[in-house]
Amino acid sequence: MGINRENITEHLIEYQLKMINQSLEIIEKDPEWYSNFSMTKDQHEEFKKYAISLIKKVFKCNKSKAVNTFNWFDFEFGLRIEN
């Protein structure tokens, strides 16, 4: 089964965690995970490009809608950015 509207949020969360060598299993055990993990600006830009492209494909929307959707996702579930 591929990535679809029902599982894209979980996929994107897992994808960004893999970028920092973490997993859902680890954050489920750590209630302070949001404070304990972060990504670099470069990692965030790479993740953003991937996510926007995927959002466009899954939701069949234009770039503007995909960017708005990513911004909502990033605000709600994105890792902190440190550099």
mmCIF file of the N, C-alpha and C atoms, coordinates in Angstrom:
data_MODEL
# 
_entry.id   MODEL 
# 
loop_
_atom_site.group_PDB 
_atom_site.id 
_atom_site.type_symbol 
_atom_site.label_atom_id 
_atom_site.label_alt_id 
_atom_site.label_comp_id 
_atom_site.label_asym_id 
_atom_site.label_entity_id 
_atom_site.label_seq_id 
_atom_site.pdbx_PDB_ins_code 
_atom_site.Cartn_x 
_atom_site.Cartn_y 
_atom_site.Cartn_z 
_atom_site.occupancy 
_atom_site.B_iso_or_equiv 
_atom_site.pdbx_formal_charge 
_atom_site.auth_seq_id 
_atom_site.auth_comp_id 
_atom_site.auth_asym_id 
_atom_site.auth_atom_id 
_atom_site.pdbx_PDB_model_num 
ATOM 1   N N  . MET A 1 1  ? 0.841  -1.194 0.000  1.00 0.00 ? 1  MET A N  1 
ATOM 2   C CA . MET A 1 1  ? 0.000  0.000  0.000  1.00 0.00 ? 1  MET A CA 1 
ATOM 3   C C  . MET A 1 1  ? 0.876  1.244  0.000  1.00 0.00 ? 1  MET A C  1 
ATOM 4   N N  . GLY A 1 2  ? 0.541  2.195  -0.829 1.00 0.00 ? 2  GLY A N  1 
ATOM 5   C CA . GLY A 1 2  ? 1.338  3.399  -0.957 1.00 0.00 ? 2  GLY A CA 1 
ATOM 6   C C  . GLY A 1 2  ? 0.885  4.502  -0.016 1.00 0.00 ? 2  GLY A C  1 
ATOM 7   N N  . ILE A 1 3  ? 1.490  5.633  -0.195 1.00 0.00 ? 3  ILE A N  1 
ATOM 8   C CA . ILE A 1 3  ? 1.160  6.806  0.616  1.00 0.00 ? 3  ILE A CA 1 
ATOM 9   C C  . ILE A 1 3  ? -0.121 7.410  0.063  1.00 0.00 ? 3  ILE A C  1 
ATOM 10  N N  . ASN A 1 4  ? -1.065 7.693  0.955  1.00 0.00 ? 4  ASN A N  1 
ATOM 11  C CA . ASN A 1 4  ? -2.335 8.269  0.533  1.00 0.00 ? 4  ASN A CA 1 
ATOM 12  C C  . ASN A 1 4  ? -2.790 9.316  1.549  1.00 0.00 ? 4  ASN A C  1 
ATOM 13  N N  . ARG A 1 5  ? -3.976 9.859  1.349  1.00 0.00 ? 5  ARG A N  1 
ATOM 14  C CA . ARG A 1 5  ? -4.504 10.913 2.216  1.00 0.00 ? 5  ARG A CA 1 
ATOM 15  C C  . ARG A 1 5  ? -4.627 10.458 3.668  1.00 0.00 ? 5  ARG A C  1 
ATOM 16  N N  . GLU A 1 6  ? -4.855 9.181  3.868  1.00 0.00 ? 6  GLU A N  1 
ATOM 17  C CA . GLU A 1 6  ? -5.068 8.669  5.216  1.00 0.00 ? 6  GLU A CA 1 
ATOM 18  C C  . GLU A 1 6  ? -3.776 8.453  5.988  1.00 0.00 ? 6  GLU A C  1 
ATOM 19  N N  . ASN A 1 7  ? -2.662 8.227  5.292  1.00 0.00 ? 7  ASN A N  1 
ATOM 20  C CA . ASN A 1 7  ? -1.425 7.922  6.014  1.00 0.00 ? 7  ASN A CA 1 
ATOM 21  C C  . ASN A 1 7  ? -0.284 8.910  5.754  1.00 0.00 ? 7  ASN A C  1 
ATOM 22  N N  . ILE A 1 8  ? -0.549 9.976  5.031  1.00 0.00 ? 8  ILE A N  1 
ATOM 23  C CA . ILE A 1 8  ? 0.529  10.906 4.687  1.00 0.00 ? 8  ILE A CA 1 
ATOM 24  C C  . ILE A 1 8  ? 1.108  11.607 5.916  1.00 0.00 ? 8  ILE A C  1 
ATOM 25  N N  . THR A 1 9  ? 0.271  11.939 6.889  1.00 0.00 ? 9  THR A N  1 
ATOM 26  C CA . THR A 1 9  ? 0.789  12.621 8.079  1.00 0.00 ? 9  THR A CA 1 
ATOM 27  C C  . THR A 1 9  ? 1.773  11.728 8.827  1.00 0.00 ? 9  THR A C  1 
ATOM 28  N N  . GLU A 1 10 ? 1.392  10.498 9.062  1.00 0.00 ? 10 GLU A N  1 
ATOM 29  C CA . GLU A 1 10 ? 2.289  9.574  9.756  1.00 0.00 ? 10 GLU A CA 1 
ATOM 30  C C  . GLU A 1 10 ? 3.560  9.348  8.939  1.00 0.00 ? 10 GLU A C  1 
ATOM 31  N N  . HIS A 1 11 ? 3.418  9.225  7.614  1.00 0.00 ? 11 HIS A N  1 
ATOM 32  C CA . HIS A 1 11 ? 4.586  9.037  6.761  1.00 0.00 ? 11 HIS A CA 1 
ATOM 33  C C  . HIS A 1 11 ? 5.549  10.215 6.891  1.00 0.00 ? 11 HIS A C  1 
ATOM 34  N N  . LEU A 1 12 ? 5.030  11.435 6.846  1.00 0.00 ? 12 LEU A N  1 
ATOM 35  C CA . LEU A 1 12 ? 5.897  12.613 6.926  1.00 0.00 ? 12 LEU A CA 1 
ATOM 36  C C  . LEU A 1 12 ? 6.561  12.731 8.299  1.00 0.00 ? 12 LEU A C  1 
ATOM 37  N N  . ILE A 1 13 ? 5.849  12.373 9.344  1.00 0.00 ? 13 ILE A N  1 
ATOM 38  C CA . ILE A 1 13 ? 6.455  12.377 10.681 1.00 0.00 ? 13 ILE A CA 1 
ATOM 39  C C  . ILE A 1 13 ? 7.609  11.373 10.720 1.00 0.00 ? 13 ILE A C  1 
ATOM 40  N N  . GLU A 1 14 ? 7.358  10.177 10.230 1.00 0.00 ? 14 GLU A N  1 
ATOM 41  C CA . GLU A 1 14 ? 8.402  9.148  10.209 1.00 0.00 ? 14 GLU A CA 1 
ATOM 42  C C  . GLU A 1 14 ? 9.584  9.568  9.340  1.00 0.00 ? 14 GLU A C  1 
ATOM 43  N N  . TYR A 1 15 ? 9.288  10.187 8.207  1.00 0.00 ? 15 TYR A N  1 
ATOM 44  C CA . TYR A 1 15 ? 10.344 10.604 7.281  1.00 0.00 ? 15 TYR A CA 1 
ATOM 45  C C  . TYR A 1 15 ? 11.286 11.609 7.951  1.00 0.00 ? 15 TYR A C  1 
ATOM 46  N N  . GLN A 1 16 ? 10.711 12.607 8.626  1.00 0.00 ? 16 GLN A N  1 
ATOM 47  C CA . GLN A 1 16 ? 11.588 13.602 9.250  1.00 0.00 ? 16 GLN A CA 1 
ATOM 48  C C  . GLN A 1 16 ? 12.347 12.998 10.431 1.00 0.00 ? 16 GLN A C  1 
ATOM 49  N N  . LEU A 1 17 ? 11.739 12.066 11.136 1.00 0.00 ? 17 LEU A N  1 
ATOM 50  C CA . LEU A 1 17 ? 12.447 11.403 12.233 1.00 0.00 ? 17 LEU A CA 1 
ATOM 51  C C  . LEU A 1 17 ? 13.618 10.572 11.709 1.00 0.00 ? 17 LEU A C  1 
ATOM 52  N N  . LYS A 1 18 ? 13.421 9.883  10.594 1.00 0.00 ? 18 LYS A N  1 
ATOM 53  C CA . LYS A 1 18 ? 14.505 9.092  10.001 1.00 0.00 ? 18 LYS A CA 1 
ATOM 54  C C  . LYS A 1 18 ? 15.666 9.996  9.590  1.00 0.00 ? 18 LYS A C  1 
ATOM 55  N N  . MET A 1 19 ? 15.354 11.217 9.196  1.00 0.00 ? 19 MET A N  1 
ATOM 56  C CA . MET A 1 19 ? 16.406 12.155 8.797  1.00 0.00 ? 19 MET A CA 1 
ATOM 57  C C  . MET A 1 19 ? 17.346 12.464 9.962  1.00 0.00 ? 19 MET A C  1 
ATOM 58  N N  . ILE A 1 20 ? 16.861 12.338 11.186 1.00 0.00 ? 20 ILE A N  1 
ATOM 59  C CA . ILE A 1 20 ? 17.700 12.603 12.364 1.00 0.00 ? 20 ILE A CA 1 
ATOM 60  C C  . ILE A 1 20 ? 17.984 11.304 13.132 1.00 0.00 ? 20 ILE A C  1 
ATOM 61  N N  . ASN A 1 21 ? 17.833 10.178 12.438 1.00 0.00 ? 21 ASN A N  1 
ATOM 62  C CA . ASN A 1 21 ? 18.122 8.860  13.011 1.00 0.00 ? 21 ASN A CA 1 
ATOM 63  C C  . ASN A 1 21 ? 17.290 8.544  14.253 1.00 0.00 ? 21 ASN A C  1 
ATOM 64  N N  . GLN A 1 22 ? 16.003 8.879  14.183 1.00 0.00 ? 22 GLN A N  1 
ATOM 65  C CA . GLN A 1 22 ? 15.062 8.558  15.255 1.00 0.00 ? 22 GLN A CA 1 
ATOM 66  C C  . GLN A 1 22 ? 13.883 7.801  14.646 1.00 0.00 ? 22 GLN A C  1 
ATOM 67  N N  . SER A 1 23 ? 12.967 7.344  15.491 1.00 0.00 ? 23 SER A N  1 
ATOM 68  C CA . SER A 1 23 ? 11.814 6.594  15.000 1.00 0.00 ? 23 SER A CA 1 
ATOM 69  C C  . SER A 1 23 ? 10.587 6.904  15.849 1.00 0.00 ? 23 SER A C  1 
ATOM 70  N N  . LEU A 1 24 ? 9.428  6.505  15.336 1.00 0.00 ? 24 LEU A N  1 
ATOM 71  C CA . LEU A 1 24 ? 8.182  6.684  16.084 1.00 0.00 ? 24 LEU A CA 1 
ATOM 72  C C  . LEU A 1 24 ? 8.234  5.951  17.416 1.00 0.00 ? 24 LEU A C  1 
ATOM 73  N N  . GLU A 1 25 ? 8.848  4.785  17.448 1.00 0.00 ? 25 GLU A N  1 
ATOM 74  C CA . GLU A 1 25 ? 8.927  4.009  18.679 1.00 0.00 ? 25 GLU A CA 1 
ATOM 75  C C  . GLU A 1 25 ? 9.665  4.781  19.768 1.00 0.00 ? 25 GLU A C  1 
ATOM 76  N N  . ILE A 1 26 ? 10.708 5.482  19.390 1.00 0.00 ? 26 ILE A N  1 
ATOM 77  C CA . ILE A 1 26 ? 11.487 6.251  20.366 1.00 0.00 ? 26 ILE A CA 1 
ATOM 78  C C  . ILE A 1 26 ? 10.675 7.423  20.893 1.00 0.00 ? 26 ILE A C  1 
ATOM 79  N N  . ILE A 1 27 ? 10.006 8.162  20.011 1.00 0.00 ? 27 ILE A N  1 
ATOM 80  C CA . ILE A 1 27 ? 9.269  9.338  20.495 1.00 0.00 ? 27 ILE A CA 1 
ATOM 81  C C  . ILE A 1 27 ? 8.026  8.946  21.277 1.00 0.00 ? 27 ILE A C  1 
ATOM 82  N N  . GLU A 1 28 ? 7.472  7.770  21.005 1.00 0.00 ? 28 GLU A N  1 
ATOM 83  C CA . GLU A 1 28 ? 6.314  7.320  21.784 1.00 0.00 ? 28 GLU A CA 1 
ATOM 84  C C  . GLU A 1 28 ? 6.690  7.066  23.232 1.00 0.00 ? 28 GLU A C  1 
ATOM 85  N N  . LYS A 1 29 ? 7.958  6.764  23.491 1.00 0.00 ? 29 LYS A N  1 
ATOM 86  C CA . LYS A 1 29 ? 8.444  6.507  24.848 1.00 0.00 ? 29 LYS A CA 1 
ATOM 87  C C  . LYS A 1 29 ? 8.958  7.776  25.522 1.00 0.00 ? 29 LYS A C  1 
ATOM 88  N N  . ASP A 1 30 ? 9.057  8.861  24.790 1.00 0.00 ? 30 ASP A N  1 
ATOM 89  C CA . ASP A 1 30 ? 9.643  10.096 25.314 1.00 0.00 ? 30 ASP A CA 1 
ATOM 90  C C  . ASP A 1 30 ? 8.634  11.234 25.225 1.00 0.00 ? 30 ASP A C  1 
ATOM 91  N N  . PRO A 1 31 ? 7.939  11.544 26.326 1.00 0.00 ? 31 PRO A N  1 
ATOM 92  C CA . PRO A 1 31 ? 6.936  12.613 26.283 1.00 0.00 ? 31 PRO A CA 1 
ATOM 93  C C  . PRO A 1 31 ? 7.536  13.990 25.982 1.00 0.00 ? 31 PRO A C  1 
ATOM 94  N N  . GLU A 1 32 ? 8.833  14.130 26.145 1.00 0.00 ? 32 GLU A N  1 
ATOM 95  C CA . GLU A 1 32 ? 9.516  15.401 25.873 1.00 0.00 ? 32 GLU A CA 1 
ATOM 96  C C  . GLU A 1 32 ? 10.231 15.385 24.522 1.00 0.00 ? 32 GLU A C  1 
ATOM 97  N N  . TRP A 1 33 ? 9.795  14.491 23.617 1.00 0.00 ? 33 TRP A N  1 
ATOM 98  C CA . TRP A 1 33 ? 10.507 14.310 22.356 1.00 0.00 ? 33 TRP A CA 1 
ATOM 99  C C  . TRP A 1 33 ? 10.649 15.605 21.577 1.00 0.00 ? 33 TRP A C  1 
ATOM 100 N N  . TYR A 1 34 ? 9.626  16.438 21.605 1.00 0.00 ? 34 TYR A N  1 
ATOM 101 C CA . TYR A 1 34 ? 9.692  17.665 20.811 1.00 0.00 ? 34 TYR A CA 1 
ATOM 102 C C  . TYR A 1 34 ? 10.827 18.570 21.287 1.00 0.00 ? 34 TYR A C  1 
ATOM 103 N N  . SER A 1 35 ? 11.079 18.581 22.577 1.00 0.00 ? 35 SER A N  1 
ATOM 104 C CA . SER A 1 35 ? 12.168 19.386 23.128 1.00 0.00 ? 35 SER A CA 1 
ATOM 105 C C  . SER A 1 35 ? 13.529 18.726 22.947 1.00 0.00 ? 35 SER A C  1 
ATOM 106 N N  . ASN A 1 36 ? 13.530 17.412 22.830 1.00 0.00 ? 36 ASN A N  1 
ATOM 107 C CA . ASN A 1 36 ? 14.787 16.671 22.784 1.00 0.00 ? 36 ASN A CA 1 
ATOM 108 C C  . ASN A 1 36 ? 15.371 16.490 21.389 1.00 0.00 ? 36 ASN A C  1 
ATOM 109 N N  . PHE A 1 37 ? 14.569 16.656 20.356 1.00 0.00 ? 37 PHE A N  1 
ATOM 110 C CA . PHE A 1 37 ? 15.051 16.414 19.003 1.00 0.00 ? 37 PHE A CA 1 
ATOM 111 C C  . PHE A 1 37 ? 14.876 17.651 18.138 1.00 0.00 ? 37 PHE A C  1 
ATOM 112 N N  . SER A 1 38 ? 15.822 17.829 17.234 1.00 0.00 ? 38 SER A N  1 
ATOM 113 C CA . SER A 1 38 ? 15.743 18.952 16.293 1.00 0.00 ? 38 SER A CA 1 
ATOM 114 C C  . SER A 1 38 ? 16.446 18.547 15.004 1.00 0.00 ? 38 SER A C  1 
ATOM 115 N N  . MET A 1 39 ? 16.303 19.386 13.993 1.00 0.00 ? 39 MET A N  1 
ATOM 116 C CA . MET A 1 39 ? 16.996 19.156 12.727 1.00 0.00 ? 39 MET A CA 1 
ATOM 117 C C  . MET A 1 39 ? 17.677 20.454 12.308 1.00 0.00 ? 39 MET A C  1 
ATOM 118 N N  . THR A 1 40 ? 18.625 20.335 11.399 1.00 0.00 ? 40 THR A N  1 
ATOM 119 C CA . THR A 1 40 ? 19.332 21.517 10.918 1.00 0.00 ? 40 THR A CA 1 
ATOM 120 C C  . THR A 1 40 ? 18.469 22.243 9.880  1.00 0.00 ? 40 THR A C  1 
ATOM 121 N N  . LYS A 1 41 ? 18.859 23.454 9.559  1.00 0.00 ? 41 LYS A N  1 
ATOM 122 C CA . LYS A 1 41 ? 18.158 24.205 8.511  1.00 0.00 ? 41 LYS A CA 1 
ATOM 123 C C  . LYS A 1 41 ? 18.227 23.466 7.177  1.00 0.00 ? 41 LYS A C  1 
ATOM 124 N N  . ASP A 1 42 ? 19.390 22.894 6.873  1.00 0.00 ? 42 ASP A N  1 
ATOM 125 C CA . ASP A 1 42 ? 19.545 22.148 5.621  1.00 0.00 ? 42 ASP A CA 1 
ATOM 126 C C  . ASP A 1 42 ? 18.641 20.922 5.592  1.00 0.00 ? 42 ASP A C  1 
ATOM 127 N N  . GLN A 1 43 ? 18.570 20.202 6.707  1.00 0.00 ? 43 GLN A N  1 
ATOM 128 C CA . GLN A 1 43 ? 17.674 19.048 6.781  1.00 0.00 ? 43 GLN A CA 1 
ATOM 129 C C  . GLN A 1 43 ? 16.224 19.488 6.597  1.00 0.00 ? 43 GLN A C  1 
ATOM 130 N N  . HIS A 1 44 ? 15.873 20.614 7.207  1.00 0.00 ? 44 HIS A N  1 
ATOM 131 C CA . HIS A 1 44 ? 14.497 21.102 7.106  1.00 0.00 ? 44 HIS A CA 1 
ATOM 132 C C  . HIS A 1 44 ? 14.168 21.465 5.664  1.00 0.00 ? 44 HIS A C  1 
ATOM 133 N N  . GLU A 1 45 ? 15.089 22.106 4.968  1.00 0.00 ? 45 GLU A N  1 
ATOM 134 C CA . GLU A 1 45 ? 14.857 22.462 3.562  1.00 0.00 ? 45 GLU A CA 1 
ATOM 135 C C  . GLU A 1 45 ? 14.690 21.216 2.705  1.00 0.00 ? 45 GLU A C  1 
ATOM 136 N N  . GLU A 1 46 ? 15.512 20.205 2.955  1.00 0.00 ? 46 GLU A N  1 
ATOM 137 C CA . GLU A 1 46 ? 15.397 18.939 2.223  1.00 0.00 ? 46 GLU A CA 1 
ATOM 138 C C  . GLU A 1 46 ? 14.036 18.291 2.508  1.00 0.00 ? 46 GLU A C  1 
ATOM 139 N N  . PHE A 1 47 ? 13.646 18.280 3.774  1.00 0.00 ? 47 PHE A N  1 
ATOM 140 C CA . PHE A 1 47 ? 12.355 17.705 4.152  1.00 0.00 ? 47 PHE A CA 1 
ATOM 141 C C  . PHE A 1 47 ? 11.202 18.482 3.521  1.00 0.00 ? 47 PHE A C  1 
ATOM 142 N N  . LYS A 1 48 ? 11.313 19.790 3.527  1.00 0.00 ? 48 LYS A N  1 
ATOM 143 C CA . LYS A 1 48 ? 10.264 20.644 2.953  1.00 0.00 ? 48 LYS A CA 1 
ATOM 144 C C  . LYS A 1 48 ? 10.068 20.346 1.468  1.00 0.00 ? 48 LYS A C  1 
ATOM 145 N N  . LYS A 1 49 ? 11.157 20.237 0.717  1.00 0.00 ? 49 LYS A N  1 
ATOM 146 C CA . LYS A 1 49 ? 11.063 19.932 -0.713 1.00 0.00 ? 49 LYS A CA 1 
ATOM 147 C C  . LYS A 1 49 ? 10.384 18.584 -0.934 1.00 0.00 ? 49 LYS A C  1 
ATOM 148 N N  . TYR A 1 50 ? 10.805 17.594 -0.157 1.00 0.00 ? 50 TYR A N  1 
ATOM 149 C CA . TYR A 1 50 ? 10.202 16.266 -0.275 1.00 0.00 ? 50 TYR A CA 1 
ATOM 150 C C  . TYR A 1 50 ? 8.718  16.320 0.054  1.00 0.00 ? 50 TYR A C  1 
ATOM 151 N N  . ALA A 1 51 ? 8.378  16.944 1.167  1.00 0.00 ? 51 ALA A N  1 
ATOM 152 C CA . ALA A 1 51 ? 6.993  16.969 1.640  1.00 0.00 ? 51 ALA A CA 1 
ATOM 153 C C  . ALA A 1 51 ? 6.077  17.711 0.667  1.00 0.00 ? 51 ALA A C  1 
ATOM 154 N N  . ILE A 1 52 ? 6.502  18.849 0.168  1.00 0.00 ? 52 ILE A N  1 
ATOM 155 C CA . ILE A 1 52 ? 5.661  19.622 -0.757 1.00 0.00 ? 52 ILE A CA 1 
ATOM 156 C C  . ILE A 1 52 ? 5.418  18.829 -2.037 1.00 0.00 ? 52 ILE A C  1 
ATOM 157 N N  . SER A 1 53 ? 6.441  18.204 -2.545 1.00 0.00 ? 53 SER A N  1 
ATOM 158 C CA . SER A 1 53 ? 6.276  17.377 -3.746 1.00 0.00 ? 53 SER A CA 1 
ATOM 159 C C  . SER A 1 53 ? 5.295  16.236 -3.486 1.00 0.00 ? 53 SER A C  1 
ATOM 160 N N  . LEU A 1 54 ? 5.426  15.584 -2.351 1.00 0.00 ? 54 LEU A N  1 
ATOM 161 C CA . LEU A 1 54 ? 4.531  14.476 -2.004 1.00 0.00 ? 54 LEU A CA 1 
ATOM 162 C C  . LEU A 1 54 ? 3.098  14.961 -1.800 1.00 0.00 ? 54 LEU A C  1 
ATOM 163 N N  . ILE A 1 55 ? 2.929  16.079 -1.132 1.00 0.00 ? 55 ILE A N  1 
ATOM 164 C CA . ILE A 1 55 ? 1.589  16.643 -0.902 1.00 0.00 ? 55 ILE A CA 1 
ATOM 165 C C  . ILE A 1 55 ? 0.916  16.958 -2.236 1.00 0.00 ? 55 ILE A C  1 
ATOM 166 N N  . LYS A 1 56 ? 1.661  17.561 -3.161 1.00 0.00 ? 56 LYS A N  1 
ATOM 167 C CA . LYS A 1 56 ? 1.105  17.860 -4.490 1.00 0.00 ? 56 LYS A CA 1 
ATOM 168 C C  . LYS A 1 56 ? 0.607  16.589 -5.165 1.00 0.00 ? 56 LYS A C  1 
ATOM 169 N N  . LYS A 1 57 ? 1.402  15.531 -5.076 1.00 0.00 ? 57 LYS A N  1 
ATOM 170 C CA . LYS A 1 57 ? 1.055  14.263 -5.736 1.00 0.00 ? 57 LYS A CA 1 
ATOM 171 C C  . LYS A 1 57 ? -0.152 13.602 -5.067 1.00 0.00 ? 57 LYS A C  1 
ATOM 172 N N  . VAL A 1 58 ? -0.138 13.500 -3.747 1.00 0.00 ? 58 VAL A N  1 
ATOM 173 C CA . VAL A 1 58 ? -1.199 12.782 -3.026 1.00 0.00 ? 58 VAL A CA 1 
ATOM 174 C C  . VAL A 1 58 ? -2.532 13.519 -3.108 1.00 0.00 ? 58 VAL A C  1 
ATOM 175 N N  . PHE A 1 59 ? -2.490 14.835 -2.943 1.00 0.00 ? 59 PHE A N  1 
ATOM 176 C CA . PHE A 1 59 ? -3.730 15.615 -2.919 1.00 0.00 ? 59 PHE A CA 1 
ATOM 177 C C  . PHE A 1 59 ? -4.093 16.195 -4.285 1.00 0.00 ? 59 PHE A C  1 
ATOM 178 N N  . LYS A 1 60 ? -3.211 15.983 -5.267 1.00 0.00 ? 60 LYS A N  1 
ATOM 179 C CA . LYS A 1 60 ? -3.447 16.502 -6.617 1.00 0.00 ? 60 LYS A CA 1 
ATOM 180 C C  . LYS A 1 60 ? -3.787 17.995 -6.578 1.00 0.00 ? 60 LYS A C  1 
ATOM 181 N N  . CYS A 1 61 ? -2.889 18.748 -5.957 1.00 0.00 ? 61 CYS A N  1 
ATOM 182 C CA . CYS A 1 61 ? -3.113 20.184 -5.802 1.00 0.00 ? 61 CYS A CA 1 
ATOM 183 C C  . CYS A 1 61 ? -1.922 20.953 -6.375 1.00 0.00 ? 61 CYS A C  1 
ATOM 184 N N  . ASN A 1 62 ? -2.090 22.262 -6.473 1.00 0.00 ? 62 ASN A N  1 
ATOM 185 C CA . ASN A 1 62 ? -1.006 23.092 -6.995 1.00 0.00 ? 62 ASN A CA 1 
ATOM 186 C C  . ASN A 1 62 ? 0.022  23.375 -5.893 1.00 0.00 ? 62 ASN A C  1 
ATOM 187 N N  . LYS A 1 63 ? 1.119  23.998 -6.281 1.00 0.00 ? 63 LYS A N  1 
ATOM 188 C CA . LYS A 1 63 ? 2.210  24.233 -5.334 1.00 0.00 ? 63 LYS A CA 1 
ATOM 189 C C  . LYS A 1 63 ? 1.775  25.133 -4.187 1.00 0.00 ? 63 LYS A C  1 
ATOM 190 N N  . SER A 1 64 ? 0.988  26.148 -4.462 1.00 0.00 ? 64 SER A N  1 
ATOM 191 C CA . SER A 1 64 ? 0.555  27.067 -3.410 1.00 0.00 ? 64 SER A CA 1 
ATOM 192 C C  . SER A 1 64 ? -0.223 26.337 -2.310 1.00 0.00 ? 64 SER A C  1 
ATOM 193 N N  . LYS A 1 65 ? -1.157 25.487 -2.710 1.00 0.00 ? 65 LYS A N  1 
ATOM 194 C CA . LYS A 1 65 ? -1.926 24.701 -1.728 1.00 0.00 ? 65 LYS A CA 1 
ATOM 195 C C  . LYS A 1 65 ? -1.005 23.737 -0.982 1.00 0.00 ? 65 LYS A C  1 
ATOM 196 N N  . ALA A 1 66 ? -0.062 23.135 -1.700 1.00 0.00 ? 66 ALA A N  1 
ATOM 197 C CA . ALA A 1 66 ? 0.870  22.197 -1.070 1.00 0.00 ? 66 ALA A CA 1 
ATOM 198 C C  . ALA A 1 66 ? 1.746  22.912 -0.045 1.00 0.00 ? 66 ALA A C  1 
ATOM 199 N N  . VAL A 1 67 ? 2.201  24.110 -0.362 1.00 0.00 ? 67 VAL A N  1 
ATOM 200 C CA . VAL A 1 67 ? 3.016  24.885 0.577  1.00 0.00 ? 67 VAL A CA 1 
ATOM 201 C C  . VAL A 1 67 ? 2.190  25.230 1.818  1.00 0.00 ? 67 VAL A C  1 
ATOM 202 N N  . ASN A 1 68 ? 0.957  25.659 1.624  1.00 0.00 ? 68 ASN A N  1 
ATOM 203 C CA . ASN A 1 68 ? 0.087  25.974 2.766  1.00 0.00 ? 68 ASN A CA 1 
ATOM 204 C C  . ASN A 1 68 ? -0.144 24.740 3.634  1.00 0.00 ? 68 ASN A C  1 
ATOM 205 N N  . THR A 1 69 ? -0.367 23.604 2.992  1.00 0.00 ? 69 THR A N  1 
ATOM 206 C CA . THR A 1 69 ? -0.572 22.354 3.727  1.00 0.00 ? 69 THR A CA 1 
ATOM 207 C C  . THR A 1 69 ? 0.688  21.965 4.478  1.00 0.00 ? 69 THR A C  1 
ATOM 208 N N  . PHE A 1 70 ? 1.844  22.109 3.842  1.00 0.00 ? 70 PHE A N  1 
ATOM 209 C CA . PHE A 1 70 ? 3.110  21.810 4.521  1.00 0.00 ? 70 PHE A CA 1 
ATOM 210 C C  . PHE A 1 70 ? 3.296  22.729 5.723  1.00 0.00 ? 70 PHE A C  1 
ATOM 211 N N  . ASN A 1 71 ? 3.019  24.014 5.553  1.00 0.00 ? 71 ASN A N  1 
ATOM 212 C CA . ASN A 1 71 ? 3.198  24.952 6.665  1.00 0.00 ? 71 ASN A CA 1 
ATOM 213 C C  . ASN A 1 71 ? 2.344  24.564 7.861  1.00 0.00 ? 71 ASN A C  1 
ATOM 214 N N  . TRP A 1 72 ? 1.119  24.121 7.595  1.00 0.00 ? 72 TRP A N  1 
ATOM 215 C CA . TRP A 1 72 ? 0.270  23.648 8.686  1.00 0.00 ? 72 TRP A CA 1 
ATOM 216 C C  . TRP A 1 72 ? 0.892  22.421 9.339  1.00 0.00 ? 72 TRP A C  1 
ATOM 217 N N  . PHE A 1 73 ? 1.309  21.452 8.531  1.00 0.00 ? 73 PHE A N  1 
ATOM 218 C CA . PHE A 1 73 ? 1.942  20.240 9.054  1.00 0.00 ? 73 PHE A CA 1 
ATOM 219 C C  . PHE A 1 73 ? 3.165  20.600 9.882  1.00 0.00 ? 73 PHE A C  1 
ATOM 220 N N  . ASP A 1 74 ? 4.014  21.463 9.339  1.00 0.00 ? 74 ASP A N  1 
ATOM 221 C CA . ASP A 1 74 ? 5.270  21.827 9.997  1.00 0.00 ? 74 ASP A CA 1 
ATOM 222 C C  . ASP A 1 74 ? 5.002  22.510 11.337 1.00 0.00 ? 74 ASP A C  1 
ATOM 223 N N  . PHE A 1 75 ? 3.999  23.350 11.385 1.00 0.00 ? 75 PHE A N  1 
ATOM 224 C CA . PHE A 1 75 ? 3.626  24.020 12.637 1.00 0.00 ? 75 PHE A CA 1 
ATOM 225 C C  . PHE A 1 75 ? 3.142  22.997 13.664 1.00 0.00 ? 75 PHE A C  1 
ATOM 226 N N  . GLU A 1 76 ? 2.373  22.041 13.213 1.00 0.00 ? 76 GLU A N  1 
ATOM 227 C CA . GLU A 1 76 ? 1.746  21.065 14.108 1.00 0.00 ? 76 GLU A CA 1 
ATOM 228 C C  . GLU A 1 76 ? 2.712  19.933 14.513 1.00 0.00 ? 76 GLU A C  1 
ATOM 229 N N  . PHE A 1 77 ? 3.506  19.432 13.555 1.00 0.00 ? 77 PHE A N  1 
ATOM 230 C CA . PHE A 1 77 ? 4.311  18.222 13.790 1.00 0.00 ? 77 PHE A CA 1 
ATOM 231 C C  . PHE A 1 77 ? 5.796  18.381 13.486 1.00 0.00 ? 77 PHE A C  1 
ATOM 232 N N  . GLY A 1 78 ? 6.192  19.522 12.964 1.00 0.00 ? 78 GLY A N  1 
ATOM 233 C CA . GLY A 1 78 ? 7.600  19.670 12.553 1.00 0.00 ? 78 GLY A CA 1 
ATOM 234 C C  . GLY A 1 78 ? 8.550  19.749 13.717 1.00 0.00 ? 78 GLY A C  1 
ATOM 235 N N  . LEU A 1 79 ? 9.748  19.230 13.488 1.00 0.00 ? 79 LEU A N  1 
ATOM 236 C CA . LEU A 1 79 ? 10.796 19.304 14.497 1.00 0.00 ? 79 LEU A CA 1 
ATOM 237 C C  . LEU A 1 79 ? 11.330 20.721 14.585 1.00 0.00 ? 79 LEU A C  1 
ATOM 238 N N  . ARG A 1 80 ? 11.872 21.042 15.751 1.00 0.00 ? 80 ARG A N  1 
ATOM 239 C CA . ARG A 1 80 ? 12.529 22.336 15.922 1.00 0.00 ? 80 ARG A CA 1 
ATOM 240 C C  . ARG A 1 80 ? 13.739 22.404 14.979 1.00 0.00 ? 80 ARG A C  1 
ATOM 241 N N  . ILE A 1 81 ? 14.106 23.605 14.592 1.00 0.00 ? 81 ILE A N  1 
ATOM 242 C CA . ILE A 1 81 ? 15.243 23.802 13.686 1.00 0.00 ? 81 ILE A CA 1 
ATOM 243 C C  . ILE A 1 81 ? 16.360 24.476 14.480 1.00 0.00 ? 81 ILE A C  1 
ATOM 244 N N  . GLU A 1 82 ? 17.523 23.856 14.442 1.00 0.00 ? 82 GLU A N  1 
ATOM 245 C CA . GLU A 1 82 ? 18.699 24.432 15.103 1.00 0.00 ? 82 GLU A CA 1 
ATOM 246 C C  . GLU A 1 82 ? 19.850 24.460 14.117 1.00 0.00 ? 82 GLU A C  1 
ATOM 247 N N  . ASN A 1 83 ? 20.660 25.491 14.223 1.00 0.00 ? 83 ASN A N  1 
ATOM 248 C CA . ASN A 1 83 ? 21.873 25.580 13.420 1.00 0.00 ? 83 ASN A CA 1 
ATOM 249 C C  . ASN A 1 83 ? 22.872 26.432 14.128 1.00 0.00 ? 83 ASN A C  1 
# 
